[in-house]
């Protein structure tokens, strides 16, 4: 009874609840959508993504990359190494930060 009265008298509360309900409903509709329920265009798109993923894993890199691509990649890596002073550009750098030293002042 109190909840009903609060819901009827509070317009912002009603608007917020309606918005949350719409968001949750929209999200769960997407989450519970399975591959057989996709329309043909979406299914074709998802199938192509899966196919590219398997080809990429098998090739160990970009799919259908020829010798020209590898040559351009090597040239760009050499330019970057020259520009940034060498090092391994294929992995994320290890960052180390020194802990700041604080000096305590005696209370007066």
N, C-alpha and C positions, 0 to 999 in steps of 0.2 A: 504494500500500500504506500509506504513512504517512498520507495524507489519509483513507483509509478507517478506519484505527485512531483517528485524531484525532476523526473524526466519530462513531464508535461510543462512544468514551470520554467525549466532552464533551457533556453534556446541555444546558447553556446555549447552546452553539454550534448544536446541532441545533435547539433551539427558535427561536433567532434566524433561522436559515436558513429554517425552515419558515414563520415569520411573514413574512419578506421575500418568499418565493415566493408566499404567499397574496396579499399586497398587490399584487405586480407582476401576478399573474394576474388579479386583480379589476380593476385599472386598465386592463390591456390589453384586457379584455373590453369595457369601456365605450368605450375609444378606437376600437376596430375595429368597433363597432356602426354600421351604416349605416342610412339612413332607411327602406329597404325591409324591414329586419329589425325595426323598431319595432312594438310592438303597436298596435292601432287607436287607443287612447286617447292614447298617447304621440305618435303621428303627428298626431292632431288638435290636440294641444297645441302641438307644434312648428310646424304649419302656421299656427295662429292667431298665434303669436309672429312668424313671418315676415310674415304679412299686416299685423299691427299696425306692424311696423317699416317696411314700405313706405308705409303710410298716414301714419305719423308723419313720415317724411322728406318726403313730398309736401306735407303740411300745414305743415311747418316748426315743429312743436310738438306739443302734446297733440292726440290724435284726438278728433273730435266735441266740441270745446270751443266752447260758444256764447258769446254776448255777456255772459251773467252771469258765466261763468268769467273772461273777460278783464277785466270790471269789478272782480271780487273780487281778481284778480291785481294790477291797478293800485292798488287801495286798500291792499293789503298792502305793496306796494313803497313807496308813499308813507309808510306808517307806519314801515317800516324805515328809510327815508332820514331821516325826522324823528328817529327814535330814535338812529341812529348817525351823524348829522351829514352826510348827503348822500353823494355819490359814486356811482360806477357799481356797482350791486349784482349785475349779471349776470356779472361776471368776477371771478376770484380776485385778491385784492389783491397788490401787489408788495411783498415784504418785503425790507428792506435792513438788514443788521447791520454795525455798525462793528467793525473788528478791535480787540481789546483791546491796550492798550499796556502792555508789561511793562518794569519798570525793573530793570536788572542791578545787583546790589550787588557791590562788589569783594570778592574773597576775602581773608580775614584771615590 
